[in-house]
Amino acid sequence: MKVNHHQLTNDPNIYAIGDIAGGILLAHKAHKEARIAVENINGENVVLRILSFGRGLHRSGTAWCGLTEAEAKEKGVKYEVVKFRGGLRPRAEL
């Protein structure tokens, strides 16, 4: 479902947050979206500004922050890809 920066859908009486609003599917993002929606419902003029969210894979010891390669390409952001063999890091072997 498409929402604007106020979490408002194309119906002026319906706000959407979390998984249905798209984007990164994380609880802490949904919580932030809920706060933005409630503040706007209460008459504030608050916009959602997310530059980056930390992400991780449960129990894997893997985490990342920032744009993916595809997102960087799409936004025209200069980037560098760095890869490593998993066996070189103790926590990388699952």
PDB file as gemmi writes it, atoms N, CA and C in Angstrom:
CRYST1    1.000    1.000    1.000  90.00  90.00  90.00 P 1                      
ATOM      1  N   MET A   1       0.851  -1.164   0.000  1.00  0.00           N  
ATOM      2  CA  MET A   1       0.000   0.000   0.000  1.00  0.00           C  
ATOM      3  C   MET A   1       0.904   1.236   0.000  1.00  0.00           C  
ATOM      4  N   LYS A   2       0.623   2.168  -0.874  1.00  0.00           N  
ATOM      5  CA  LYS A   2       1.442   3.374  -0.948  1.00  0.00           C  
ATOM      6  C   LYS A   2       1.018   4.370   0.129  1.00  0.00           C  
ATOM      7  N   VAL A   3       2.025   4.948   0.772  1.00  0.00           N  
ATOM      8  CA  VAL A   3       1.794   5.996   1.771  1.00  0.00           C  
ATOM      9  C   VAL A   3       2.721   7.164   1.471  1.00  0.00           C  
ATOM     10  N   ASN A   4       2.346   8.347   1.963  1.00  0.00           N  
ATOM     11  CA  ASN A   4       3.231   9.498   1.817  1.00  0.00           C  
ATOM     12  C   ASN A   4       4.122   9.611   3.066  1.00  0.00           C  
ATOM     13  N   HIS A   5       4.853  10.717   3.191  1.00  0.00           N  
ATOM     14  CA  HIS A   5       5.776  10.879   4.327  1.00  0.00           C  
ATOM     15  C   HIS A   5       5.064  11.100   5.666  1.00  0.00           C  
ATOM     16  N   HIS A   6       3.742  11.199   5.631  1.00  0.00           N  
ATOM     17  CA  HIS A   6       2.943  11.316   6.854  1.00  0.00           C  
ATOM     18  C   HIS A   6       2.298   9.982   7.222  1.00  0.00           C  
ATOM     19  N   GLN A   7       2.605   8.931   6.431  1.00  0.00           N  
ATOM     20  CA  GLN A   7       2.020   7.591   6.552  1.00  0.00           C  
ATOM     21  C   GLN A   7       0.573   7.555   6.099  1.00  0.00           C  
ATOM     22  N   LEU A   8       0.143   8.559   5.357  1.00  0.00           N  
ATOM     23  CA  LEU A   8      -1.227   8.665   4.874  1.00  0.00           C  
ATOM     24  C   LEU A   8      -1.359   7.979   3.513  1.00  0.00           C  
ATOM     25  N   THR A   9      -2.426   7.193   3.357  1.00  0.00           N  
ATOM     26  CA  THR A   9      -2.701   6.538   2.081  1.00  0.00           C  
ATOM     27  C   THR A   9      -3.419   7.528   1.157  1.00  0.00           C  
ATOM     28  N   ASN A  10      -3.879   7.053  -0.003  1.00  0.00           N  
ATOM     29  CA  ASN A  10      -4.619   7.947  -0.901  1.00  0.00           C  
ATOM     30  C   ASN A  10      -6.023   8.260  -0.378  1.00  0.00           C  
ATOM     31  N   ASP A  11      -6.444   7.593   0.686  1.00  0.00           N  
ATOM     32  CA  ASP A  11      -7.695   7.920   1.371  1.00  0.00           C  
ATOM     33  C   ASP A  11      -7.338   8.829   2.548  1.00  0.00           C  
ATOM     34  N   PRO A  12      -7.878  10.030   2.626  1.00  0.00           N  
ATOM     35  CA  PRO A  12      -7.485  10.978   3.676  1.00  0.00           C  
ATOM     36  C   PRO A  12      -7.834  10.541   5.104  1.00  0.00           C  
ATOM     37  N   ASN A  13      -8.536   9.425   5.251  1.00  0.00           N  
ATOM     38  CA  ASN A  13      -8.897   8.924   6.569  1.00  0.00           C  
ATOM     39  C   ASN A  13      -8.150   7.654   6.951  1.00  0.00           C  
ATOM     40  N   ILE A  14      -7.226   7.197   6.095  1.00  0.00           N  
ATOM     41  CA  ILE A  14      -6.528   5.934   6.368  1.00  0.00           C  
ATOM     42  C   ILE A  14      -5.020   6.129   6.346  1.00  0.00           C  
ATOM     43  N   TYR A  15      -4.395   5.759   7.454  1.00  0.00           N  
ATOM     44  CA  TYR A  15      -2.944   5.752   7.583  1.00  0.00           C  
ATOM     45  C   TYR A  15      -2.489   4.296   7.574  1.00  0.00           C  
ATOM     46  N   ALA A  16      -1.291   4.045   7.110  1.00  0.00           N  
ATOM     47  CA  ALA A  16      -0.771   2.670   7.095  1.00  0.00           C  
ATOM     48  C   ALA A  16       0.658   2.669   7.617  1.00  0.00           C  
ATOM     49  N   ILE A  17       1.007   1.596   8.322  1.00  0.00           N  
ATOM     50  CA  ILE A  17       2.349   1.443   8.889  1.00  0.00           C  
ATOM     51  C   ILE A  17       2.797  -0.005   8.739  1.00  0.00           C  
ATOM     52  N   GLY A  18       4.063  -0.238   8.992  1.00  0.00           N  
ATOM     53  CA  GLY A  18       4.579  -1.603   9.055  1.00  0.00           C  
ATOM     54  C   GLY A  18       4.627  -2.286   7.713  1.00  0.00           C  
ATOM     55  N   ASP A  19       4.437  -3.598   7.731  1.00  0.00           N  
ATOM     56  CA  ASP A  19       4.583  -4.423   6.537  1.00  0.00           C  
ATOM     57  C   ASP A  19       3.709  -3.938   5.377  1.00  0.00           C  
ATOM     58  N   ILE A  20       2.499  -3.507   5.673  1.00  0.00           N  
ATOM     59  CA  ILE A  20       1.588  -3.104   4.598  1.00  0.00           C  
ATOM     60  C   ILE A  20       2.041  -1.812   3.912  1.00  0.00           C  
ATOM     61  N   ALA A  21       2.843  -1.008   4.605  1.00  0.00           N  
ATOM     62  CA  ALA A  21       3.330   0.249   4.025  1.00  0.00           C  
ATOM     63  C   ALA A  21       4.566   0.035   3.153  1.00  0.00           C  
ATOM     64  N   GLY A  22       5.102  -1.182   3.154  1.00  0.00           N  
ATOM     65  CA  GLY A  22       6.242  -1.506   2.302  1.00  0.00           C  
ATOM     66  C   GLY A  22       7.572  -1.070   2.885  1.00  0.00           C  
ATOM     67  N   GLY A  23       8.596  -1.214   2.084  1.00  0.00           N  
ATOM     68  CA  GLY A  23       9.940  -0.881   2.543  1.00  0.00           C  
ATOM     69  C   GLY A  23      10.529  -2.008   3.367  1.00  0.00           C  
ATOM     70  N   ILE A  24      11.433  -1.653   4.235  1.00  0.00           N  
ATOM     71  CA  ILE A  24      12.097  -2.627   5.094  1.00  0.00           C  
ATOM     72  C   ILE A  24      11.081  -3.184   6.080  1.00  0.00           C  
ATOM     73  N   LEU A  25      11.026  -4.500   6.229  1.00  0.00           N  
ATOM     74  CA  LEU A  25      10.039  -5.136   7.101  1.00  0.00           C  
ATOM     75  C   LEU A  25      10.655  -5.421   8.472  1.00  0.00           C  
ATOM     76  N   LEU A  26      10.745  -4.374   9.280  1.00  0.00           N  
ATOM     77  CA  LEU A  26      11.329  -4.490  10.623  1.00  0.00           C  
ATOM     78  C   LEU A  26      10.428  -3.815  11.646  1.00  0.00           C  
ATOM     79  N   ALA A  27      10.371  -4.394  12.829  1.00  0.00           N  
ATOM     80  CA  ALA A  27       9.494  -3.866  13.883  1.00  0.00           C  
ATOM     81  C   ALA A  27       9.871  -2.451  14.288  1.00  0.00           C  
ATOM     82  N   HIS A  28      11.174  -2.144  14.400  1.00  0.00           N  
ATOM     83  CA  HIS A  28      11.536  -0.796  14.850  1.00  0.00           C  
ATOM     84  C   HIS A  28      11.181   0.256  13.799  1.00  0.00           C  
ATOM     85  N   LYS A  29      11.152  -0.098  12.526  1.00  0.00           N  
ATOM     86  CA  LYS A  29      10.695   0.831  11.486  1.00  0.00           C  
ATOM     87  C   LYS A  29       9.183   1.033  11.622  1.00  0.00           C  
ATOM     88  N   ALA A  30       8.439  -0.051  11.836  1.00  0.00           N  
ATOM     89  CA  ALA A  30       6.988   0.045  12.003  1.00  0.00           C  
ATOM     90  C   ALA A  30       6.638   0.898  13.218  1.00  0.00           C  
ATOM     91  N   HIS A  31       7.407   0.777  14.283  1.00  0.00           N  
ATOM     92  CA  HIS A  31       7.175   1.581  15.490  1.00  0.00           C  
ATOM     93  C   HIS A  31       7.343   3.065  15.176  1.00  0.00           C  
ATOM     94  N   LYS A  32       8.391   3.413  14.446  1.00  0.00           N  
ATOM     95  CA  LYS A  32       8.629   4.805  14.056  1.00  0.00           C  
ATOM     96  C   LYS A  32       7.486   5.296  13.175  1.00  0.00           C  
ATOM     97  N   GLU A  33       7.051   4.466  12.214  1.00  0.00           N  
ATOM     98  CA  GLU A  33       5.941   4.843  11.344  1.00  0.00           C  
ATOM     99  C   GLU A  33       4.658   5.062  12.146  1.00  0.00           C  
ATOM    100  N   ALA A  34       4.428   4.233  13.157  1.00  0.00           N  
ATOM    101  CA  ALA A  34       3.237   4.388  14.003  1.00  0.00           C  
ATOM    102  C   ALA A  34       3.259   5.719  14.734  1.00  0.00           C  
ATOM    103  N   ARG A  35       4.422   6.088  15.259  1.00  0.00           N  
ATOM    104  CA  ARG A  35       4.539   7.381  15.954  1.00  0.00           C  
ATOM    105  C   ARG A  35       4.250   8.535  15.003  1.00  0.00           C  
ATOM    106  N   ILE A  36       4.769   8.450  13.779  1.00  0.00           N  
ATOM    107  CA  ILE A  36       4.536   9.497  12.786  1.00  0.00           C  
ATOM    108  C   ILE A  36       3.043   9.576  12.458  1.00  0.00           C  
ATOM    109  N   ALA A  37       2.408   8.426  12.217  1.00  0.00           N  
ATOM    110  CA  ALA A  37       0.979   8.396  11.892  1.00  0.00           C  
ATOM    111  C   ALA A  37       0.143   9.001  13.018  1.00  0.00           C  
ATOM    112  N   VAL A  38       0.399   8.599  14.256  1.00  0.00           N  
ATOM    113  CA  VAL A  38      -0.385   9.095  15.400  1.00  0.00           C  
ATOM    114  C   VAL A  38      -0.207  10.604  15.560  1.00  0.00           C  
ATOM    115  N   GLU A  39       1.016  11.095  15.421  1.00  0.00           N  
ATOM    116  CA  GLU A  39       1.243  12.540  15.552  1.00  0.00           C  
ATOM    117  C   GLU A  39       0.483  13.302  14.466  1.00  0.00           C  
ATOM    118  N   ASN A  40       0.447  12.764  13.246  1.00  0.00           N  
ATOM    119  CA  ASN A  40      -0.301  13.419  12.175  1.00  0.00           C  
ATOM    120  C   ASN A  40      -1.802  13.323  12.386  1.00  0.00           C  
ATOM    121  N   ILE A  41      -2.278  12.205  12.894  1.00  0.00           N  
ATOM    122  CA  ILE A  41      -3.702  12.064  13.230  1.00  0.00           C  
ATOM    123  C   ILE A  41      -4.092  13.102  14.272  1.00  0.00           C  
ATOM    124  N   ASN A  42      -3.172  13.409  15.181  1.00  0.00           N  
ATOM    125  CA  ASN A  42      -3.424  14.397  16.244  1.00  0.00           C  
ATOM    126  C   ASN A  42      -3.181  15.836  15.796  1.00  0.00           C  
ATOM    127  N   GLY A  43      -3.014  16.056  14.488  1.00  0.00           N  
ATOM    128  CA  GLY A  43      -2.928  17.415  13.974  1.00  0.00           C  
ATOM    129  C   GLY A  43      -1.534  17.978  13.785  1.00  0.00           C  
ATOM    130  N   GLU A  44      -0.501  17.206  14.123  1.00  0.00           N  
ATOM    131  CA  GLU A  44       0.869  17.664  13.897  1.00  0.00           C  
ATOM    132  C   GLU A  44       1.197  17.540  12.412  1.00  0.00           C  
ATOM    133  N   ASN A  45       2.251  18.179  11.992  1.00  0.00           N  
ATOM    134  CA  ASN A  45       2.722  18.049  10.610  1.00  0.00           C  
ATOM    135  C   ASN A  45       4.106  17.427  10.668  1.00  0.00           C  
ATOM    136  N   VAL A  46       4.142  16.117  10.899  1.00  0.00           N  
ATOM    137  CA  VAL A  46       5.393  15.394  11.096  1.00  0.00           C  
ATOM    138  C   VAL A  46       5.623  14.478   9.899  1.00  0.00           C  
ATOM    139  N   VAL A  47       6.863  14.445   9.402  1.00  0.00           N  
ATOM    140  CA  VAL A  47       7.175  13.573   8.268  1.00  0.00           C  
ATOM    141  C   VAL A  47       8.178  12.511   8.691  1.00  0.00           C  
ATOM    142  N   LEU A  48       8.100  11.382   8.026  1.00  0.00           N  
ATOM    143  CA  LEU A  48       9.029  10.280   8.280  1.00  0.00           C  
ATOM    144  C   LEU A  48      10.301  10.540   7.486  1.00  0.00           C  
ATOM    145  N   ARG A  49      11.429  10.588   8.185  1.00  0.00           N  
ATOM    146  CA  ARG A  49      12.724  10.763   7.531  1.00  0.00           C  
ATOM    147  C   ARG A  49      13.630   9.634   8.003  1.00  0.00           C  
ATOM    148  N   ILE A  50      13.800   8.653   7.153  1.00  0.00           N  
ATOM    149  CA  ILE A  50      14.688   7.538   7.472  1.00  0.00           C  
ATOM    150  C   ILE A  50      15.818   7.545   6.459  1.00  0.00           C  
ATOM    151  N   LEU A  51      17.034   7.753   6.931  1.00  0.00           N  
ATOM    152  CA  LEU A  51      18.186   7.698   6.049  1.00  0.00           C  
ATOM    153  C   LEU A  51      18.725   6.286   5.979  1.00  0.00           C  
ATOM    154  N   SER A  52      18.706   5.596   7.114  1.00  0.00           N  
ATOM    155  CA  SER A  52      19.250   4.250   7.156  1.00  0.00           C  
ATOM    156  C   SER A  52      18.736   3.537   8.389  1.00  0.00           C  
ATOM    157  N   PHE A  53      18.548   2.244   8.274  1.00  0.00           N  
ATOM    158  CA  PHE A  53      18.169   1.405   9.408  1.00  0.00           C  
ATOM    159  C   PHE A  53      19.166   0.269   9.512  1.00  0.00           C  
ATOM    160  N   GLY A  54      19.630  -0.002  10.703  1.00  0.00           N  
ATOM    161  CA  GLY A  54      20.471  -1.171  10.903  1.00  0.00           C  
ATOM    162  C   GLY A  54      19.636  -2.425  10.708  1.00  0.00           C  
ATOM    163  N   ARG A  55      20.235  -3.442  10.128  1.00  0.00           N  
ATOM    164  CA  ARG A  55      19.522  -4.700   9.886  1.00  0.00           C  
ATOM    165  C   ARG A  55      20.423  -5.853  10.295  1.00  0.00           C  
ATOM    166  N   GLY A  56      19.834  -6.953  10.659  1.00  0.00           N  
ATOM    167  CA  GLY A  56      20.613  -8.120  11.018  1.00  0.00           C  
ATOM    168  C   GLY A  56      19.849  -9.396  10.743  1.00  0.00           C  
ATOM    169  N   LEU A  57      20.591 -10.477  10.610  1.00  0.00           N  
ATOM    170  CA  LEU A  57      19.980 -11.785  10.424  1.00  0.00           C  
ATOM    171  C   LEU A  57      20.020 -12.516  11.757  1.00  0.00           C  
ATOM    172  N   HIS A  58      18.881 -12.918  12.235  1.00  0.00           N  
ATOM    173  CA  HIS A  58      18.748 -13.541  13.544  1.00  0.00           C  
ATOM    174  C   HIS A  58      19.719 -14.710  13.723  1.00  0.00           C  
ATOM    175  N   ARG A  59      20.483 -14.671  14.784  1.00  0.00           N  
ATOM    176  CA  ARG A  59      21.420 -15.711  15.204  1.00  0.00           C  
ATOM    177  C   ARG A  59      22.601 -15.942  14.266  1.00  0.00           C  
ATOM    178  N   SER A  60      22.731 -15.158  13.228  1.00  0.00           N  
ATOM    179  CA  SER A  60      23.809 -15.416  12.281  1.00  0.00           C  
ATOM    180  C   SER A  60      25.063 -14.598  12.574  1.00  0.00           C  
ATOM    181  N   GLY A  61      24.918 -13.540  13.370  1.00  0.00           N  
ATOM    182  CA  GLY A  61      26.057 -12.655  13.582  1.00  0.00           C  
ATOM    183  C   GLY A  61      26.287 -11.723  12.409  1.00  0.00           C  
ATOM    184  N   THR A  62      25.336 -11.673  11.488  1.00  0.00           N  
ATOM    185  CA  THR A  62      25.448 -10.821  10.311  1.00  0.00           C  
ATOM    186  C   THR A  62      24.579  -9.591  10.494  1.00  0.00           C  
ATOM    187  N   ALA A  63      25.127  -8.440  10.197  1.00  0.00           N  
ATOM    188  CA  ALA A  63      24.362  -7.200  10.290  1.00  0.00           C  
ATOM    189  C   ALA A  63      24.867  -6.230   9.241  1.00  0.00           C  
ATOM    190  N   TRP A  64      24.040  -5.257   8.891  1.00  0.00           N  
ATOM    191  CA  TRP A  64      24.460  -4.234   7.946  1.00  0.00           C  
ATOM    192  C   TRP A  64      23.651  -2.978   8.191  1.00  0.00           C  
ATOM    193  N   CYS A  65      24.143  -1.888   7.659  1.00  0.00           N  
ATOM    194  CA  CYS A  65      23.478  -0.602   7.796  1.00  0.00           C  
ATOM    195  C   CYS A  65      23.708   0.178   6.514  1.00  0.00           C  
ATOM    196  N   GLY A  66      22.738   0.926   6.096  1.00  0.00           N  
ATOM    197  CA  GLY A  66      22.898   1.740   4.906  1.00  0.00           C  
ATOM    198  C   GLY A  66      22.152   1.172   3.716  1.00  0.00           C  
ATOM    199  N   LEU A  67      22.501   1.673   2.545  1.00  0.00           N  
ATOM    200  CA  LEU A  67      21.829   1.267   1.320  1.00  0.00           C  
ATOM    201  C   LEU A  67      22.355  -0.063   0.807  1.00  0.00           C  
ATOM    202  N   THR A  68      21.513  -0.802   0.111  1.00  0.00           N  
ATOM    203  CA  THR A  68      21.981  -1.975  -0.616  1.00  0.00           C  
ATOM    204  C   THR A  68      22.621  -1.479  -1.912  1.00  0.00           C  
ATOM    205  N   GLU A  69      23.305  -2.361  -2.617  1.00  0.00           N  
ATOM    206  CA  GLU A  69      23.919  -1.976  -3.880  1.00  0.00           C  
ATOM    207  C   GLU A  69      22.851  -1.478  -4.862  1.00  0.00           C  
ATOM    208  N   ALA A  70      21.731  -2.185  -4.940  1.00  0.00           N  
ATOM    209  CA  ALA A  70      20.648  -1.791  -5.845  1.00  0.00           C  
ATOM    210  C   ALA A  70      20.092  -0.415  -5.483  1.00  0.00           C  
ATOM    211  N   GLU A  71      19.929  -0.152  -4.176  1.00  0.00           N  
ATOM    212  CA  GLU A  71      19.419   1.150  -3.743  1.00  0.00           C  
ATOM    213  C   GLU A  71      20.401   2.266  -4.081  1.00  0.00           C  
ATOM    214  N   ALA A  72      21.698   2.012  -3.898  1.00  0.00           N  
ATOM    215  CA  ALA A  72      22.715   3.013  -4.226  1.00  0.00           C  
ATOM    216  C   ALA A  72      22.697   3.324  -5.717  1.00  0.00           C  
ATOM    217  N   LYS A  73      22.604   2.288  -6.554  1.00  0.00           N  
ATOM    218  CA  LYS A  73      22.532   2.488  -8.010  1.00  0.00           C  
ATOM    219  C   LYS A  73      21.309   3.331  -8.367  1.00  0.00           C  
ATOM    220  N   GLU A  74      20.173   2.951  -7.795  1.00  0.00           N  
ATOM    221  CA  GLU A  74      18.911   3.635  -8.093  1.00  0.00           C  
ATOM    222  C   GLU A  74      18.977   5.117  -7.726  1.00  0.00           C  
ATOM    223  N   LYS A  75      19.640   5.440  -6.611  1.00  0.00           N  
ATOM    224  CA  LYS A  75      19.705   6.821  -6.132  1.00  0.00           C  
ATOM    225  C   LYS A  75      20.897   7.592  -6.696  1.00  0.00           C  
ATOM    226  N   GLY A  76      21.743   6.910  -7.470  1.00  0.00           N  
ATOM    227  CA  GLY A  76      22.909   7.572  -8.037  1.00  0.00           C  
ATOM    228  C   GLY A  76      23.996   7.866  -7.020  1.00  0.00           C  
ATOM    229  N   VAL A  77      24.059   7.061  -5.955  1.00  0.00           N  
ATOM    230  CA  VAL A  77      25.048   7.244  -4.899  1.00  0.00           C  
ATOM    231  C   VAL A  77      26.316   6.464  -5.257  1.00  0.00           C  
ATOM    232  N   LYS A  78      27.462   7.118  -5.148  1.00  0.00           N  
ATOM    233  CA  LYS A  78      28.730   6.444  -5.404  1.00  0.00           C  
ATOM    234  C   LYS A  78      28.962   5.414  -4.289  1.00  0.00           C  
ATOM    235  N   TYR A  79      29.391   4.197  -4.656  1.00  0.00           N  
ATOM    236  CA  TYR A  79      29.563   3.139  -3.673  1.00  0.00           C  
ATOM    237  C   TYR A  79      30.701   2.216  -4.077  1.00  0.00           C  
ATOM    238  N   GLU A  80      31.102   1.365  -3.150  1.00  0.00           N  
ATOM    239  CA  GLU A  80      32.132   0.356  -3.389  1.00  0.00           C  
ATOM    240  C   GLU A  80      31.648  -0.954  -2.782  1.00  0.00           C  
ATOM    241  N   VAL A  81      31.790  -2.046  -3.514  1.00  0.00           N  
ATOM    242  CA  VAL A  81      31.409  -3.363  -3.013  1.00  0.00           C  
ATOM    243  C   VAL A  81      32.655  -4.054  -2.482  1.00  0.00           C  
ATOM    244  N   VAL A  82      32.570  -4.550  -1.252  1.00  0.00           N  
ATOM    245  CA  VAL A  82      33.678  -5.277  -0.636  1.00  0.00           C  
ATOM    246  C   VAL A  82      33.146  -6.633  -0.210  1.00  0.00           C  
ATOM    247  N   LYS A  83      33.837  -7.713  -0.580  1.00  0.00           N  
ATOM    248  CA  LYS A  83      33.402  -9.067  -0.235  1.00  0.00           C  
ATOM    249  C   LYS A  83      34.525  -9.783   0.503  1.00  0.00           C  
ATOM    250  N   PHE A  84      34.167 -10.733   1.361  1.00  0.00           N  
ATOM    251  CA  PHE A  84      35.156 -11.551   2.053  1.00  0.00           C  
ATOM    252  C   PHE A  84      34.674 -12.991   2.090  1.00  0.00           C  
ATOM    253  N   ARG A  85      35.617 -13.911   2.186  1.00  0.00           N  
ATOM    254  CA  ARG A  85      35.254 -15.326   2.329  1.00  0.00           C  
ATOM    255  C   ARG A  85      34.780 -15.548   3.754  1.00  0.00           C  
ATOM    256  N   GLY A  86      33.660 -16.209   3.906  1.00  0.00           N  
ATOM    257  CA  GLY A  86      33.071 -16.409   5.226  1.00  0.00           C  
ATOM    258  C   GLY A  86      33.980 -17.098   6.224  1.00  0.00           C  
ATOM    259  N   GLY A  87      34.797 -18.044   5.782  1.00  0.00           N  
ATOM    260  CA  GLY A  87      35.653 -18.794   6.695  1.00  0.00           C  
ATOM    261  C   GLY A  87      36.749 -17.973   7.356  1.00  0.00           C  
ATOM    262  N   LEU A  88      36.955 -16.761   6.886  1.00  0.00           N  
ATOM    263  CA  LEU A  88      38.005 -15.918   7.464  1.00  0.00           C  
ATOM    264  C   LEU A  88      37.582 -15.271   8.776  1.00  0.00           C  
ATOM    265  N   ARG A  89      36.311 -15.325   9.104  1.00  0.00           N  
ATOM    266  CA  ARG A  89      35.815 -14.726  10.337  1.00  0.00           C  
ATOM    267  C   ARG A  89      35.190 -15.824  11.195  1.00  0.00           C  
ATOM    268  N   PRO A  90      35.563 -15.917  12.453  1.00  0.00           N  
ATOM    269  CA  PRO A  90      35.056 -17.005  13.306  1.00  0.00           C  
ATOM    270  C   PRO A  90      33.539 -17.115  13.348  1.00  0.00           C  
ATOM    271  N   ARG A  91      32.822 -16.005  13.428  1.00  0.00           N  
ATOM    272  CA  ARG A  91      31.360 -16.068  13.520  1.00  0.00           C  
ATOM    273  C   ARG A  91      30.693 -16.302  12.175  1.00  0.00           C  
ATOM    274  N   ALA A  92      31.455 -16.270  11.094  1.00  0.00           N  
ATOM    275  CA  ALA A  92      30.867 -16.423   9.771  1.00  0.00           C  
ATOM    276  C   ALA A  92      30.480 -17.855   9.456  1.00  0.00           C  
ATOM    277  N   GLU A  93      31.082 -18.813  10.140  1.00  0.00           N  
ATOM    278  CA  GLU A  93      30.733 -20.218   9.882  1.00  0.00           C  
ATOM    279  C   GLU A  93      29.554 -20.614  10.732  1.00  0.00           C  
ATOM    280  N   LEU A  94      28.468 -20.988  10.094  1.00  0.00           N  
ATOM    281  CA  LEU A  94      27.235 -21.326  10.820  1.00  0.00           C  
ATOM    282  C   LEU A  94      27.034 -22.811  10.882  1.00  0.00           C  
TER     283      LEU A  94                                                      
END                                                                             
